[in-house]
């Protein structure tokens, strides 16, 4: 066992001086480039610690904030403020003109559409689907069927206050739960279902539908109108078109008459800025069904 | 660090003059103690690079190289400052790659991102021109116009100005790093860094409006990318042209390898005419030139070589064909009264012809050069035709896919289309959008009151005008149609005098929702 470094004749490098089971190890120096990068990294780390937030848990000051007082969170706030400032002029003109006027100004329309599109994706698409294609229980916004009206101001009002949201200005309608509250018998509901199917032009039992006309006139026509065309003022759906919010099958209609539906849309007055609601109204109006 | 230093002296092509002793080569010519340190035979793996100190050459090719050095540098620094009117809302810089505005400007040409194939064409043209030049004249690109050569040359000018020519530099390099050597080294590197910085800073002028970005850059108001790229280019210029030099060409650059496939025995290359030069050796004034070669082994060709090779070893991968050895040798030949051209541009074939006693001749028209030439002509013609007949109106139609169609309450079907009318012109223009392939349809456009079946829109200069259109087909039309109806969306420019200008058409379909 040797413990003195020896010069290895073959490579010209000294050994470490240790021997393990007859194996000796060359004490080859680290590559220069590697070593220098290591030193530079150490120097860089020290500089970084001085200028950037580094040491945590300092008594009295939480963490050391660094000479630059760098904060990603503050940067985001600044960036958001900048964004708001950049949008300010357009947002201002959007809220100052009536919504009908927006479509006459191509630049303002482009702004409203872009802002509305992104706000729609963030807030509305969860229920109404991307591009407002809708789903069971959540109205499609791209067709020409509107429960509460489809012109710009009506759309804006719906977005602002919501539907059955609890806001004083919100749209509110309530269909009785004819089955659950025992206002009608099971067979009466069954007959009414056939009548509603008949109104929508679907396959139905004609004799059952005929039996239900008295009940329809007494219970339903107040809101849905005698011809079943509905009433926007009360938010009562049109029963004779081919669109069904909760589905047009026998089973879905029976369920609606028995237990009623009570879809809720929240009020956005508190959550979105007025100009965002304006741009949403313009965007939804532009999806194809706007009146 | 006990890296074994080998004392192997590799002597290539002739005798190596003794150290210190000024060897005599011929009357008035002293042999230079120069070694071809970068030639393949003398390079050793795992050994540090030996610094090359090229001597200043004088002659025709050096003059051409000075001229090209200043010309190319002038183009590089001046080009971004040339102004050109590209119309309203567009920058007025003649050459500009405007990434923020997504445009590429080159004098009268303005390219949109979708026309990037013109730049591809330009690159192909550049590549084939390089191939042709290489097939005819060997590595002219490397020797005269490659940025690596240009900037290395420039850096050697600085080096010579601060430290003196070859001999002074060699002497200085042997001194310890203090006093005079330290001062000169610092001055040299500072000037190098300044040149590098100017090089890097000039690069960003091609990507920003030059008169705007220059003050902004120094006031710290330029975008981060400007500083990043100026920094990267400063670093690469300094390290490639100042520190690495010939190693870039020998080890890093793929081009010397590729060129082996582009040259042939008819290519003009910097050649040592061995048949004339050998046997070489020192020559005394009274001695006869009979029975010996013209090469007096003065080693001047090695001393001026920036690549650190000996041209007398023949064609080498390291040789960039800068022709400085020709200048050096011709100067010597004039002094000793022998004909010039011992080292000259010549072809492999001519050397063979000489051996066979035939007359030398140049064979410029070969299958290779014809192929490159016709490809250049073809692609150039395609580019010229493409650019001169390029449409100033473009059209993209995006059909709504989510949902593909909407059924309305009366059973009618509605499809949505985003029509993008692209006005590449420099003025606001009026366009009419119409549909063909459908009958009895109605259209609706967001932001416009429509009365007929066509839409009139205006698009500003350099604008993509997005028009969202809804086309509705009544139920009666649906039942007789299949699942989709092919349609075409046509856009025609409406000129002031009522005539039709440019037109574009785009195919799409109308989805009926039928199975």
Interface residues (C-beta under 8 A of the other chain):
Chain A: X7 X12 X13 X14 X29 X103 X104 X106 X109 X110 X113 X130 X131 X133 X140 X142 X143 X144 X145 X238 X241 X242 X243 X286 X288 X289
Chain B: X1 X2 X3 X4 X400 X402 X403 X406 X407 X408 X409 X410 X411 X414 X416 X444 X446 X447 X448 X466 X468 X470
